[in-house]
Amino acid sequence: MFFQTYPWLASFHESKDILFDFTNTRYINSAGIALLIRYVREARQKEYFCYAVGVSSHYQKIFRIVGLSSYIENFPDAFSFFERMRLRRSYSNER
C-alpha cells in the first residue's frame, strides 16, 4: 500500500530512512494513527527505517500504547535526527 501510494520511495537506493515530521501537528485522529501504523509496518517489511521528529508528549504516549514506538525512533527536533544520522554514517564508514 505505502509503496503503491508513494512509488517514488522505492527508487531511493542510497537511503532507507523515512522521516515523519510532526513538528506542527496538533491533532491526529484514529484514522491517521491507523494509516501511520500501516505505512510504518509496510516500510519495515521493505527494510526501511522510520523516524519521527517533533512528536508531542501526548502523541509519544499514544505511539507507545499502539506499539508505534517499537518501529519509529523519536527525536525532539530535526537537528537531533540529522546529527544522529551523520554520526551513524561516520561510524559505519569507519568500519
N, C-alpha and C positions, 0 to 999 in steps of 0.2 A: 504494500500500500504506500508506504513512505517514499520508496524509490520510484514507484509508478507516478506518484503525485509530484515528486521532485526529481525527475530523471537526471538532471544536471549534477546531482550529488554523486551518482555512480561514475561520473567521468573524472573525479578527483582521485588521482592515484598517489600523489605525494602525501596527502593528509587524510587521515581517517578520523578527524576530530570534528565534532559538531558542537557549536556553542549556541546556547539559548540565552538571550539577554532579557531578563525580567526587570531591568532597572526601573522602567517607568510603568510597570504593570501594577495596577491597583486591585484588579479582580480577575479571577479565573473561575469560571463556572464548572460544573461537573463534567460537561461535555468537553471543555478544554482540557481538563485533567485527564479524561479518558483518551483524548486524542494524543496528548503528550505521552502517556503510557504506551500507546500503540506505536508511536514514532520511535520512542527510545527502545522498545523491545525489538522492533524490526532493525533498527540501526545496530544494535548489539549483535543480532543474528548475522549481520553482514560485516561484523568485526569493526564497527565504528565505535569511537569513544565519545560519550556525551558529557557535556559540561554546562553549567549554568552560572550566570553572574547576576547579582542584584536581587536575589530571591529574598523576600521579606521573611522575618522570623515566623510569621503566621503560616506562610506557604512552605517554609522549611519543615515545619511541624506536619503539615498535610502531606508533603513529599515523603516524610518518614512513615506516616500512618499507612499510605497506599503503597509503600515499597519503592518509590522512585529514587530515594536517596541511595539505594543499593546500586543503581545504574547510572546516576548522574552525580558527578563530583561538583560540589558547590563552591563558588568563590565569591567573596564580598563585592568585588568590582572587576572590571575588565583588566585593569593594570595587574592585579594579582594573578589572574588567569594567564595573561601573556608572559609574565615573569616566570611562572611555573613551567610553561611550555618551553621557554627559552632555556631554562635550567635543565629540563629533561632532555632536550635536543643536544645541549652541550655535553651532558653526561653520556648519552648514547653515542656521540661522536668520538668520545674518548676511548670507548671500548673497542 
